[in-house]
Amino acid sequence: MSTLTTNYLTPTGREEAWRFTPLNRLQGLHDLSITIADHPSLHCDEMPIGVTISSQPSLETPPSSSTDDVAALKARSASSTVTVLAIAPDAVINTPIFLKRESLGQISEASRVVIRAGNHSKATVVVENAGSAILSEDVEIILEPGASLTFITLQEWENDAIHLGRHHAIIGKDATFTSIVVTIGGSLVRLLPTVEYAGPGSSAEMLGLYFAGAGQHLEHRIHVDHNVGHAKSRVNYKGALSGESARTVWIGDVFIRAAAEATDTYELNRNLLLSDGARADSVPNLEIETGDIVGAGHASTTGRFDDEQLFYLQSRGIPEAEAKRLVIRGFFLEILSKIGIEAIEERIMGRIDNELSSVVIG
């Protein structure tokens, strides 16, 4: 177990990285003076051939990436062991690898995970979060050259859960990384899906879906560091909000460094407001240090229903309330269909339908 350096201070809310987050709801996960429990909480019931999972001392598994996120640093400091999931080189794993969370309930806990995809391997890893929790986690994902990894993380928490997490991927030469983040539960969820590149020819697709109900705060802060040339990224997050004080925050930061020639990147965030009293903050940022790029752009929209879509459905005899629900299902389908696991897709859509059944859509 390591000790946090004194260079880092407990956030006050005035910092840019924390200005949207209600610190008084974090149960001390951001407070460096408060101790949290060391709890390696992810486990796998069935391990496919070519995949191993082990618990290793944190001193023997030093972080391969740096961060200034206090919650991630606190998780690293509190974790005496690291859960390491290793996919063997050249292994093609045709069935998803499911990691399930065993939570301590209302006891604050830290979790540190390393996922390593070997050279030219191919796999899908699914992290399932459910129940009650006060969790701070740090997940590092390392793709060696030629690897292809889909990382799906499902936040299906109960309404009292607090979850702060950083999911950082390092993408090797000619490797392909797909991140799919689904957040439809929890009192407060703040996630940092981030990527950097370790060689040319690599690509990242970062997808997200979130649904915030009354009183929920769901925050996603994406950072793509184009630090090498000839790499590609695509970011697409969609969210819907309903109910009084429903709040979402999406920050999309793409940094194209001077050495990152021939970069190809685009980021998109769309939010659908279903009722009065809901608020969505969407801030796309693009910083470019070189003019030698293939393409770079971003877009953000926040609004209510498309009247033309509603008119089309109603003109065919579909009642207004049902038409609105069909529009919402269609809104999410682009992201949901990318999961590629029918049981999960049906479960997520079922939970969204349950949320919609109690919503008076404006």
Secondary structure, 3 states (H helix, E strand, C coil): CCCCCCCCCCCCCCCHHHCCCCHHHCCCCCCCCCCCEECCCEECCCCCCCEEEEEEEHHHCCCCCCCCCHHHHHHHHHCCEEEEEEECCCCECCCCEEEEECCCCCCEEEEEEEEEECCCCEEEEEEEEEECCEEEEEEEEEECCCCEEEEEEEEEECCCCEEEEEEEEEECCCCEEEEEEEECCCCEEEEEEEEEECCCCCEEEEEEEEEECCCCEEEEEEEEEECCCCCEEEEEEEEEECCCCCEEEEEEEEEECCCCCCEEEEEEEEEEECCCCCEEEEEEEEEECCCCEEEEEEEEEEECCCHHHHHHHHCCCCCHHHHHHHHHHHHHHHHHCCCCCHHHHHHHHHHHHHHHHCCCCC
